[in-house]
C-alpha cells in the first residue's frame, strides 16, 4: 500500500471516530450520517421542549459551536417547510427558544440570508424567503434537502446535474496533461481499491470524492471548477444507489481506472464514455438519467 493510501485510510478512520485527522485531507469536509431528527423537526409554535437548547441536539453540530448548530437547525427547519415562506423570524424569540445570545442569532441569520433562505428589511424584519430565492447549489442547502422531505427530488436533481457536467469535465480534462494531477487521480483509484478490499467504505468515499473534484478542477474551465463542490456534496448525501459511485464495487473501480487511462493518453472521447458508464453502473440510475420530459 502506498504512503498516501495509508495516510488517507488512517485519516478516514480518525474522522469516523470523531477525532481530528492530521494531514492534507483535513481541508475536505465530509457530511456525517443522517441523524434521526433531521426530518420532521417541528416549528416552535407548539412549544416543543426539545427545541429549547441547541446543545441538546446532535444533528448537524459537527463541532461548530452554537453558531454553527443554530444555522444548521434553522436551515433544516426552513428547508423542511416547518418554517414556511414569509414566516417572520424574531431574533428575540429565537434567542429565547434556543437559549443563545443575540450575537449568535444575528450571525446565524446573516449566514442564512447569504444562502437566500431569509431576507432582512428595515421596518419589516427577517422573513423566510420562497424556494425560488434559495441558493440551491449551496452545499448546506443540498445536505438539508437531501435529508428532508425533498430528498427524492434532491437526489434526482443532483444526479441530473452530475450527468450533465461530469462527462464534459472528463473530456476536457483529457486535453490538460498535468502529470501531477494524473498521478493524484491514479493514487485515488489505488486508495479506493485498497479500501474496497478492506471493506472500508468511508475511505473509499473520501477518495472517490477527491477523484471527482480533481477531475473537474483540471478540466480547464473555471465555471465548471466552481461546481466541484456541488459534485462532492452530491457524492456525500446521495443517500441511496443512484450512481456507480454510491457503493464500493469492482465495476465502479474499473470505470475510475478507465477514466485515468483515457486521461493519460489524452483521449477525451474515451474519458467521456468511461464517465458516462460510471454514472450508469447501477441499474436504478435509469430513473434519474435525464430524458425528454412531457410538457
JODAQUI-V717457 format. One record per pair of residues at least 12 apart in sequence whose C-alpha atoms are under 10 Angstrom apart, sorted by the first residue. I is the first residue (numbers start at 1). GAP is how many residues later the second one is. Records with the same first field share a line. If there is no record, write none. Layout:
I: GAP / GAP
//
This chain:
1: 189 / 190 / 193
2: 185 / 188 / 189 / 192
4: 180 / 183 / 184 / 186 / 187
5: 182 / 183 / 184 / 185 / 186 / 187 / 188 / 189 / 190 / 198 / 202
6: 185 / 188 / 189
7: 14 / 15 / 16 / 17 / 18 / 184
8: 13 / 14 / 15 / 16 / 17 / 18 / 180 / 183 / 187 / 195 / 196 / 198 / 199
9: 182 / 183 / 185 / 186 / 191 / 193 / 194 / 195 / 197 / 198
10: 12 / 13 / 193
11: 12 / 13 / 14 / 15 / 191 / 192 / 195
12: 13 / 14 / 18 / 188 / 189 / 190 / 191 / 192 / 193 / 194 / 195
13: 187 / 189 / 190
15: 15 / 17 / 187 / 188
16: 16 / 186 / 187
18: 44 / 45
25: 181 / 182 / 185
28: 178 / 181 / 182 / 201 / 204
29: 33 / 177 / 203 / 204 / 207
30: 32 / 172 / 175 / 176 / 179 / 202 / 203 / 205 / 206 / 207
31: 29 / 31 / 108 / 109 / 112 / 201 / 202 / 204 / 205 / 206
32: 27 / 28 / 29 / 30 / 204 / 205
33: 26 / 27 / 114 / 203 / 204 / 206
34: 25 / 26 / 109 / 110 / 112 / 113 / 114 / 203 / 205
35: 22 / 23 / 24 / 25 / 112
36: 22 / 23 / 111
37: 20 / 21 / 22 / 23 / 110 / 111
38: 20 / 21 / 22 / 34 / 35 / 38 / 39 / 42 / 106 / 108 / 109 / 110 / 111
39: 37 / 38 / 41 / 105 / 106 / 107 / 108 / 109 / 110
40: 36 / 37 / 40 / 41 / 42 / 107 / 108 / 109
41: 32 / 33 / 35 / 36 / 37 / 39 / 40 / 41 / 42 / 107
42: 35 / 38 / 39 / 40 / 41
43: 31 / 34 / 35 / 38 / 39 / 40 / 41
44: 33 / 38 / 39 / 49 / 50 / 53 / 54
45: 37 / 38
47: 50
48: 49
49: 48 / 49
50: 47 / 48
51: 22 / 43 / 46 / 47 / 48
52: 42 / 43 / 44 / 45 / 46 / 47 / 48
53: 13 / 17 / 42 / 43 / 44 / 45 / 46 / 47
54: 12 / 13 / 14 / 15 / 16 / 18 / 19 / 43 / 44 / 45 / 46
55: 14 / 15 / 43 / 44 / 45
56: 42
57: 12 / 16
59: 13 / 14 / 17
60: 12 / 13 / 16 / 83 / 84
61: 12
65: 39
66: 32 / 33 / 34 / 35 / 38 / 39 / 42
67: 33 / 34 / 36 / 37 / 38 / 39 / 40 / 41 / 42 / 44
68: 36 / 39 / 40 / 43
69: 35 / 39
70: 24 / 25 / 28 / 30 / 34 / 35 / 37 / 38 / 39
71: 33 / 34 / 36 / 37 / 38 / 39 / 40 / 41 / 69
72: 36 / 40 / 68 / 69 / 72
73: 25 / 71
74: 15 / 20 / 34 / 35 / 38 / 43
75: 33 / 34 / 36 / 37 / 40 / 42 / 43 / 65 / 66 / 69 / 70
76: 64 / 65 / 67 / 68 / 69 / 71 / 72
77: 67 / 71
78: 34 / 39 / 40 / 50 / 51 / 52 / 53 / 63 / 66 / 67
79: 38 / 49 / 51 / 52 / 55 / 62 / 63 / 64 / 65 / 66 / 67 / 68 / 69 / 70 / 71
80: 64 / 65 / 67 / 68 / 69 / 70 / 71
81: 50 / 67 / 68 / 69
83: 44 / 45 / 46
84: 43 / 44 / 45 / 46 / 47
85: 32 / 33 / 42 / 43 / 44 / 45 / 46
86: 32 / 33 / 40 / 41 / 42 / 43 / 44
87: 31 / 39 / 40 / 41 / 42 / 43
88: 30 / 31 / 32 / 36 / 37 / 38 / 39 / 40 / 41
89: 20 / 29 / 30 / 31 / 36 / 37 / 38 / 39
90: 15 / 35 / 36 / 37
91: 12 / 13 / 14 / 15 / 18 / 34 / 35
92: 13 / 14
93: 12
94: 12
109: 17 / 18
110: 16
112: 16 / 22 / 29
113: 13 / 14 / 15 / 16 / 21 / 22
114: 20 / 21 / 24
115: 18 / 19 / 20 / 21 / 22 / 23 / 24 / 25 / 26
116: 12 / 13 / 14 / 15 / 16 / 17 / 18 / 19 / 20 / 22 / 25
117: 12 / 13 / 14 / 15 / 16 / 17 / 18 / 19 / 24
118: 12 / 15 / 16
119: 14
136: 18 / 94
137: 21 / 90 / 92 / 93 / 94 / 96
138: 91 / 92 / 95
139: 90 / 91 / 92 / 93 / 94 / 95 / 98
140: 93
141: 13 / 92
142: 12 / 13 / 16 / 88 / 91 / 92 / 94 / 95 / 96
143: 90 / 91 / 93 / 94 / 95
144: 93
145: 92
146: 12 / 87 / 88 / 90 / 91 / 92 / 93
147: 90 / 91 / 92
151: 86 / 87 / 88
152: 86 / 87 / 88
153: 135
154: 80 / 83 / 84
155: 79 / 82 / 83 / 84 / 85 / 86 / 87 / 133
156: 82 / 86 / 129 / 131 / 132 / 133 / 134
157: 77 / 131 / 132 / 133
158: 72 / 73 / 75 / 76 / 77 / 79 / 80 / 84 / 130
159: 72 / 75 / 76 / 79 / 83 / 84 / 120 / 126 / 128 / 129 / 130 / 131
160: 128 / 129 / 130 / 131
161: 66 / 69 / 70 / 73 / 128 / 129
162: 65 / 68 / 69 / 72 / 73 / 81 / 114 / 117 / 127
163: 80 / 112 / 113 / 116 / 117 / 125 / 126 / 127
164: 112 / 125 / 126
165: 51 / 59 / 62 / 63 / 66
166: 46 / 47 / 49 / 50 / 53 / 58 / 61 / 62 / 65 / 106 / 109 / 110 / 113
167: 49 / 101 / 102 / 104 / 105 / 106 / 107 / 108 / 109 / 110 / 111 / 112
168: 48 / 51 / 56 / 100 / 101 / 103 / 104 / 105 / 107 / 108
169: 43 / 46 / 47 / 48 / 49 / 50 / 51 / 52 / 55 / 56 / 99 / 102 / 103 / 106
170: 42 / 45 / 46 / 48 / 49 / 89 / 90 / 92 / 93 / 97 / 98 / 99 / 100 / 101 / 102 / 103 / 104 / 105 / 106
171: 44 / 48 / 88 / 91 / 92 / 95 / 96 / 97 / 98 / 99 / 100 / 101 / 102 / 103 / 104
172: 43 / 44 / 46 / 47 / 48 / 49 / 91 / 94 / 95 / 96 / 97 / 99 / 100
173: 41 / 42 / 43 / 44 / 45 / 46 / 47 / 48 / 89 / 90 / 91 / 93 / 94 / 95 / 98 / 99
174: 41 / 44 / 45 / 46 / 85 / 86 / 87 / 88 / 89 / 90 / 91 / 92 / 93 / 94 / 95 / 96 / 97 / 98
175: 43 / 44 / 45 / 88 / 89 / 90 / 91 / 92 / 93
176: 42 / 43 / 44 / 87 / 88 / 90 / 92
177: 41 / 42 / 86 / 87 / 88 / 89
178: 40 / 85 / 86
179: 84 / 85
181: 30 / 33 / 34 / 36 / 37
182: 29 / 32 / 33 / 36 / 78 / 79 / 81 / 82
183: 77 / 81
184: 26 / 27 / 30 / 76
185: 22 / 23 / 25 / 26 / 27 / 28 / 29 / 30 / 71 / 72 / 74 / 75 / 78
186: 25 / 70 / 71 / 73 / 74 / 75 / 78
187: 20 / 24
188: 15 / 16 / 18 / 19 / 20 / 21 / 22 / 23 / 24 / 26 / 68 / 69
189: 15 / 18 / 19 / 22 / 64 / 65 / 66 / 67 / 68 / 71
190: 14 / 17 / 63 / 67
191: 12 / 13 / 15 / 16 / 17
192: 12 / 13 / 14 / 15 / 16 / 19 / 56 / 57 / 60 / 61 / 64
193: 14 / 55 / 56 / 57 / 60 / 61
195: 12 / 53
196: 51 / 52 / 53 / 54 / 57
197: 51 / 52 / 53
199: 49
200: 48
201: 45 / 46 / 47
202: 46
204: 41 / 42 / 43 / 44 / 45 / 49
205: 27 / 30 / 31 / 40 / 41 / 42 / 43
206: 26 / 29 / 30
208: 24 / 27 / 28 / 37 / 38 / 40 / 44 / 45 / 48
209: 19 / 20 / 22 / 23 / 24 / 25 / 26 / 27 / 36
210: 18 / 21 / 22
211: 21 / 45 / 49
212: 16 / 17 / 19 / 20 / 23 / 33 / 44
213: 12 / 13 / 14 / 15 / 16 / 17 / 18 / 19
214: 14
215: 13 / 44 / 45 / 48
216: 12 / 13 / 15
234: 12
240: 44
241: 40 / 41 / 42 / 43 / 44
242: 37 / 38 / 39 / 40 / 41 / 42 / 43 / 44 / 45 / 46 / 47
243: 34 / 35 / 36 / 37 / 38 / 39 / 40 / 41 / 42 / 43 / 45 / 46
244: 12 / 31 / 32 / 33 / 34 / 35 / 36 / 37 / 38 / 39 / 40 / 41
245: 33 / 34 / 35 / 36 / 37
246: 33 / 35 / 36
247: 35
249: 32
251: 26 / 27 / 30 / 31
252: 25 / 26 / 27 / 28 / 29 / 30
253: 25
254: 20 / 24
255: 16 / 18 / 19 / 20 / 21 / 22 / 23 / 24 / 26
256: 15 / 18 / 19 / 21 / 22
257: 17
258: 12 / 13 / 15 / 16 / 17 / 20
259: 12 / 13 / 14 / 15 / 16 / 19
260: 14
261: 13
262: 12
//
